[in-house]
C-alpha cells in the first residue's frame, strides 16, 4: 500500500482537479541547508542596502542589547525590497527587534500578513520566518513593517535573508526604489517567459506493454485537514481529518483555511501488481497555488502557481 500526502497554501481557495498515477516520479528532492545571502544592519548608514523607506535611530544607553540591535529603522511603514530572488529556492527571514517601549506591529508581504508580534520594552527579540514562495513568485520580495495596534511607529533592528540558493539578491535602485517608497500598495510588475516556467503536461497512455490498466485514477474520497500537524505526512493520526471529494474545492465543501496556512490532503492506494518494476508518474490535472507532495512520507514534488500539473 502506498500513501500520498499533499500540503497546500493559497490566497483564496484551492481546487484539486483530479489526480492520476500514470507512469516516473521525479527524483526525490533533498532538503538543503540554507546560507545567508543578504544582510541589513538597520540604522547604520552604508550597511542597509535593502532599505526602501524608514529613518535611522540609535537606542538610548539605558536600553541594552547587541551591537546590531541597538540601531534600528523606524517609521509608520518601514519597507525593505529584494530583487532577483530564485523562485525555485527556499528562503527564510531572520528579524531582530529591540524596542524602547512596548509595541505591536506586523510584517506584510504582497498583502498577506506573515508575522504579528508584540515587542516588549528593553527585550531583544529574534525570529526566523519561513517565507512562502508566493511572496517572491516574481523574483522580487517587498517587506512592509507597520504598526498593528500599539506604538507610534514600527521598528526593525536587523534583517538577514537565508536561502537554499547561495546567489545573493540585489537591492532596488533609482526610480524603481523611489516608486516602492511612495506607493501605498505594492504590486510587482515584471515580464515572465512562460516557455521557461510552464510545466510539461504528461499525456495519458492508452496502453503500456505488460499492463492490463495503464492509468489508475485517484479521484474520489480523500482525507482532508484544514490545520494538519507539522510533518503530518509521516504519521497516521486520524484526529482532525474529514472526508473531502477530489476533484473539488475545499471552500465549496464547508472547509475554511487561513490564507497563509497549509491544509493537508492524504490518500492511500495500492498499485496494480503488473506495474512492478515500471516507471510511474503522478499527475494532478489542476491544483491552485502552492503545494508539496509526499509519497510514503518522502517529498516527491512541489509546485507554485494556478491550475497547473506536476
Helices and strands as residue ranges (DSSP letters): E 2-9, E 15-16, E 19-21, E 35-40, E 51-58, E 71-83, E 91-98, E 103-109, E 112-119, E 124-130, G 133-136, E 140-150, E 154-156, E 158-163, H 174-182, H 194-197, E 216-217, E 220-225, G 232-234, E 242-246, E 248-249, G 251-253, E 262-269, G 273-275, E 282-284, E 287-295, E 298-308
